[in-house]
Amino acid sequence: MEITVAKYAGFCPGVRRAINMADEALRVAEGNVYTLGPIIHNPQVVEDLQKRGMNILPDDPDALQDYYLAGCSVVVRSHGIPPKLTEFLLERGANLVDATCPTVKKAQKAAMRLAGEGYKLFVIGNTDHPEVKAILGHVNGEAVVIKETSELKEWWESQTRKVRKVGLIAQTTVDLLMFRSLVDGLINEVPELIREVMELKIINTLCRNTLARQAEALQLALASDFVVVVGGSNSSNTEFLRKICESTGTAVVKVESADELDLSLLRGMERLAILGGASTPGRIVEEVRRRILA
Ligand code: SF4
């Protein structure tokens, strides 16, 4: 059997940076070390950090009220946090270790720039995603989050005042199809928008690493008889890779660890591809490869 391990399997640069910063905080900090929510969507990595003394704080500010944080180190994960939460943590005396991914920071800055220049801001993404919540926090909630053109249409129809300037950004990990469909919808499916709006500014905030990972997943799925996607069951980017592969008609299975893989599924397969999500350690991808070869 020919096995191809994806070039982009394993941590993305933002996650790798966050894990390294959490490691370093555990190494040097004198007080307690916390992350705001699990640092990544991978149970093995989170468990390993917990064994080494990392504690997890709720990422909901209301739930944080009861914690004594003075002198503690708080690692902000790659999704970033709203400025109000940063202020709250600093007021409580916490030392912030800001592991917000630089690509996410660019999206936050793009949002602030557009809002500051008077554009009505739209963010393509998921309202509940921590990255989107952090972006909204950077513009005092003055943005509309959309996932489908119909939402954009509804918002437009509910407005009584004319809107002359529209700005658009996206959650960094939104897939290209969704981004394209919303940009297309904005121009082609909301005719009132084009009649009224004098300026339309789109800032491409999509993560290059995510786009490359998704493009590679598609290529490998098309060239293989079977795909194994490795990643946390709660990781949405891993699930999206699985869906991309499934859309090609190639058989695909998603596993969290090597032990979970049912080897009988691979019988008779000639070309196998192994993919990993952005929050999957390369070590687990390698364990899957070794188990298949054993
Ligand atoms: S997926 Fe992209 S934007 Fe998100 S943490 Fe990784 S590198 Fe940063």
Boltz pocket constraint, residues with backbone or C-beta under 6 A from the ligand:
constraints:
  - pocket:
      binder: B
      contacts: [[A, 12], [A, 13], [A, 14], [A, 15], [A, 78], [A, 101], [A, 102], [A, 103], [A, 104], [A, 172], [A, 173], [A, 207], [A, 208], [A, 209], [A, 210], [A, 278]]
      max_distance: 6.0
